[in-house]
Amino acid sequence: MGSMSDGLRTIRMNDDRIVVQPEARARYLVSRRLAEYADEPEVLVPLEAPDDSASDALDGMSKDELIAEAEKRDLATYGTKAQLIERITDHDRMSATSEVGANAEDEPLSESDSDGNS
């Protein structure tokens, strides 16, 4: 969304609409308490650490079993057991964080949305 560097700010109107406005207009609306800045950094809550039992299960697998697991995930199947375990573990961590995913609020606003008119 917008930031101060490109002259745009993302603000949340009092009716909960999120709009992108030029910096001066956003500052005016916020100063009149008609909106608040929505592009301020949010406090992020860290995800829980991955369960080590999955890693322990991979440690107990043969190289052929690890190759089969890598193939299931469309990952490269070359390298040592340790490299395969690392590759599978990294993939599974990335998959877990991407499940949080985007939602409709993350979609860019259209021109009509950004100026407040429909």
C-alpha angles and dihedrals in degrees: 000000000000126000136184092261094067095040095252130107130194112227136180112226119218089257088059095253113143111219137170114229136172111271095253094049092046091050090050094050092047092047089053089049091240091122144005131223112269098181095068113120112272124220106255121214111217118238118247115267113266117264109265091211089080090055091047090053090053091050090059094053126098119243090255090054091049090051089052090051091049091050090052088058095043090244129145112276101204128100139049126319089258092053092048091049091049092048093049093044092049091049092050092049091050091048091051093052094045090056086072082065136157126301136196091279089064093060115108115257119250121236091261091052095049096056093047095247125110 
